Amino acid sequence: MTFDLWWLTYPLLGLVVGFLAGLLGIGGGGIMVPMLATLFLAQGFPREQVVHMALGTSMATIMLTSASSLRAHHARGAVSWEIVRRITPGILMGTFFGTFIASRLNTVPLAVFFACFMSFVASQMWYDIKPKPSRELPGQAGMSAVGLFIGFISALVAIGGGSLSVPFMVWCNVEARRAIGTSAAIGFPIALAGTAGYLVNGWADAGMPPHTLGYIHLPALVLVGGVSVLMAPLGAACAHRMPVATLRKIFAGILILLALKMLYGVFA
């Protein structure tokens, strides 16, 4: 595998992704997808494949990042494993089949969907819409349906699910830091199923750039993932020291900026 100077940018992305994954309980896909798409375009990769590669590579990287983040949150007792157990079956099914839809969409509508979705989630977090005090998590059937939806959307935009699962749990009156920790654990099965799906769907795509496996760009996976694993525990530690309102504002602001950046990269 020959070295490319562009690969030096991947560890820098890993620093940011890892820290924010631990801080916000996200897999980092909301950050990685637009940044990877921009970097792939700058390297001259085929425009019709860059978003799919960014999605697949992001999913594979989230496996590493979420594992590191969930360990850090679990050590602080912030993971509800009962919620993880109930939501995982729907998550696995929704994510895997969602990759088949995403792989058949063109770059532009996929990027527009990503940006619109992230903007919607950001607005919900920014304005901190309060749930009813009596609102609770649904039963098993409801949790499976929620998991199916979160998994499907996560596959389309290659996120670890935190952009959906954190607001959902907070809406159901799960304490914000516990929602963030639990979301980090939910991100792992999402990433596992999503990686498998993008690997399968990209396998036969002709004209892929060098060093790819399916829709997964291996140098980005190794360099972004390796560094992000080291940074996630630091972000998790900060999450348990910062005010909840500040966490929400940071989350929302980052999502809006990156959605705009991705649209600019695709349409420019």
C-alpha positions in Angstrom: 0.0 0.0 0.0 1.7 3.2 -1.1 1.6 6.3 1.1 -0.4 9.3 0.1 0.1 12.8 1.6 -3.7 13.2 2.0 -3.5 10.4 4.6 -1.9 12.9 7.0 -5.3 14.6 7.3 -7.0 11.4 8.6 -5.4 11.4 12.1 -6.4 15.0 12.6 -10.0 14.1 11.8 -9.7 11.2 14.2 -8.8 13.6 17.0 -12.0 15.6 16.6 -14.2 12.6 15.9 -12.9 10.6 19.0 -13.3 13.6 21.4 -16.8 14.5 20.2 -17.9 10.8 20.2 -17.0 10.5 23.8 -18.4 14.0 24.7 -21.8 13.6 23.0 -22.3 9.9 22.8 -22.3 9.9 19.0 -20.4 7.6 16.7 -19.0 10.6 14.9 -20.6 9.9 11.5 -22.2 13.4 11.5 -18.7 14.8 11.5 -16.9 12.1 9.5 -19.3 11.9 6.5 -19.0 15.5 5.3 -15.3 15.7 6.1 -14.5 12.4 4.4 -16.6 13.3 1.4 -14.7 16.6 1.1 -11.3 14.8 1.4 -12.2 12.2 -1.1 -13.4 14.8 -3.6 -10.1 16.7 -3.1 -8.2 13.5 -3.9 -10.0 13.1 -7.2 -12.1 10.1 -6.3 -15.2 9.6 -8.6 -17.9 12.1 -7.5 -20.6 9.5 -7.8 -18.9 7.3 -5.2 -17.5 9.7 -2.7 -20.7 9.9 -0.5 -21.1 6.2 -0.5 -17.4 5.7 0.4 -17.8 8.4 3.2 -20.8 6.5 4.5 -19.2 3.1 4.5 -15.9 4.3 5.9 -17.7 6.2 8.6 -19.7 3.1 9.7 -16.5 1.0 9.9 -14.8 3.7 12.0 -17.7 4.0 14.3 -17.2 0.4 15.3 -13.9 1.4 16.9 -15.0 4.7 18.2 -18.2 3.5 19.8 -16.4 0.6 21.5 -13.9 3.0 23.1 -16.6 5.5 24.1 -19.0 3.0 25.6 -16.2 1.5 27.7 -15.5 5.0 29.1 -19.2 5.7 29.8 -19.8 2.2 31.3 -16.9 2.8 33.7 -18.8 5.8 35.0 -22.1 3.8 35.3 -23.8 5.9 32.6 -25.0 3.0 30.3 -28.4 1.5 30.6 -27.8 -2.0 29.3 -31.5 -2.8 29.6 -32.3 -0.1 27.0 -29.5 -1.4 24.8 -30.8 -5.0 25.1 -34.4 -3.9 24.1 -33.5 -1.7 21.2 -30.7 -3.7 19.6 -32.7 -6.3 17.5 -34.5 -3.5 15.7 -31.3 -1.6 15.3 -29.5 -4.5 13.6 -32.3 -5.1 11.1 -33.0 -1.5 10.2 -29.3 -0.6 9.7 -28.4 -3.6 7.6 -31.3 -3.2 5.2 -31.0 0.6 5.2 -27.5 0.2 3.5 -29.2 -1.4 0.5 -31.3 1.7 0.0 -28.4 4.1 0.5 -26.2 2.3 -1.9 -28.8 2.7 -4.7 -29.2 6.5 -4.2 -27.2 9.1 -6.1 -24.8 11.3 -4.3 -26.8 14.6 -4.5 -30.1 13.3 -3.0 -28.2 11.3 -0.4 -26.2 14.5 0.6 -29.4 16.6 0.7 -31.2 14.0 2.9 -28.2 14.0 5.2 -28.1 17.7 5.6 -31.9 18.1 6.1 -32.0 15.4 8.6 -29.0 16.7 10.6 -30.5 20.2 10.6 -33.8 18.9 12.0 -32.1 17.0 14.8 -29.9 20.1 15.6 -33.0 22.3 15.9 -34.6 19.9 18.3 -31.5 19.8 20.5 -30.9 23.6 20.3 -34.4 24.6 21.4 -34.5 21.9 24.1 -38.1 20.9 23.6 -39.2 19.4 26.9 -41.1 16.1 27.1 -44.1 15.6 29.4 -42.9 14.7 32.9 -44.9 11.5 32.7 -43.4 10.3 29.4 -41.6 7.0 29.7 -39.8 4.6 27.3 -42.2 2.4 25.3 -42.6 -1.4 25.7 -40.7 -4.0 23.8 -42.7 -3.6 20.6 -42.3 0.1 20.7 -38.6 -0.1 21.4 -38.1 -2.5 18.5 -40.0 -0.1 16.2 -37.8 2.8 17.4 -34.7 0.7 16.9 -35.8 -0.2 13.4 -36.3 3.5 12.5 -33.0 4.6 14.2 -31.1 1.8 12.4 -32.6 2.6 9.0 -31.9 6.3 9.2 -28.4 5.7 10.6 -27.6 3.6 7.6 -28.7 6.3 5.2 -26.5 9.0 6.9 -23.8 6.7 8.5 -24.2 7.9 12.1 -23.8 5.9 15.2 -27.4 6.7 16.1 -26.7 9.3 18.8 -28.3 12.0 16.8 -31.5 10.1 17.1 -31.2 7.9 20.2 -30.1 10.8 22.5 -33.0 13.0 21.7 -35.4 10.0 21.9 -34.2 9.0 25.3 -34.1 12.6 26.7 -37.7 12.9 25.3 -38.6 9.9 27.4 -37.1 11.5 30.5 -33.9 9.6 30.6 -31.3 11.8 32.2 -29.1 13.5 29.5 -25.7 12.1 30.6 -27.2 8.6 30.9 -28.8 9.0 27.5 -25.4 10.0 26.0 -23.7 7.0 27.7 -26.4 4.6 26.5 -26.2 6.0 23.0 -22.5 5.2 22.8 -23.4 1.6 23.5 -26.2 1.6 20.9 -23.7 2.9 18.3 -21.8 -0.4 18.2 -24.5 -2.7 16.8 -25.5 0.1 14.4 -21.9 0.3 13.2 -21.5 -3.5 13.0 -24.6 -4.0 10.8 -23.9 -0.8 8.7 -20.3 -1.9 8.0 -21.5 -5.3 6.8 -24.1 -3.7 4.6 -21.7 -1.2 2.9 -19.1 -3.9 2.5 -21.6 -6.1 0.6 -23.1 -3.3 -1.4 -19.8 -1.8 -2.6 -18.1 -5.1 -3.4 -19.2 -5.2 -7.1 -19.1 -1.4 -7.7 -16.8 -0.9 -10.7 -14.1 1.8 -10.7 -13.5 2.1 -7.0 -10.3 3.9 -5.9 -7.3 2.0 -4.6 -7.2 0.7 -1.0 -10.9 0.2 -0.7 -12.9 -2.8 0.5 -16.5 -2.5 -0.6 -17.4 1.1 0.1 -14.7 1.3 2.9 -11.5 3.3 2.4 -9.0 1.3 4.4 -6.4 4.1 5.1 -9.1 6.4 6.4 -10.5 3.6 8.6 -7.2 2.8 10.1 -5.9 6.3 10.7 -9.2 8.0 11.7 -10.3 5.0 13.8 -7.0 4.4 15.5 -6.7 8.0 16.8 -10.4 8.4 17.6 -10.2 5.3 20.0 -7.6 7.2 22.0 -9.5 10.4 22.2 -13.0 9.0 23.0 -12.3 8.4 26.8 -11.1 12.1 27.1 -14.4 13.3 25.6 -16.4 11.0 27.9 -14.6 12.4 30.9 -15.5 16.0 29.8 -19.1 15.0 29.3 -19.4 14.2 32.9 -18.1 17.6 34.0 -19.9 19.9 31.6 -23.4 21.4 32.0 -26.1 19.5 30.1 -27.3 22.7 28.4 -23.8 23.3 27.1 -23.6 19.8 25.7 -26.9 20.2 23.8 -25.7 23.5 22.3 -22.4 22.1 21.2 -24.1 19.1 19.6 -26.6 21.2 17.7 -24.1 23.8 16.4 -21.7 21.1 15.1 -24.4 19.3 13.2 -25.6 22.5 11.5 -22.1 23.5 10.4 -21.3 20.1 9.0 -24.5 19.7 7.2 -23.9 23.0 5.4 -20.3 22.0 4.7 -21.4 18.8 3.0 -23.9 20.5 0.8 -21.3 23.0 -0.3 -18.8 20.2 -1.1 -21.3 18.3 -3.2 -22.8 21.3 -5.1 -19.7 23.5 -5.5 
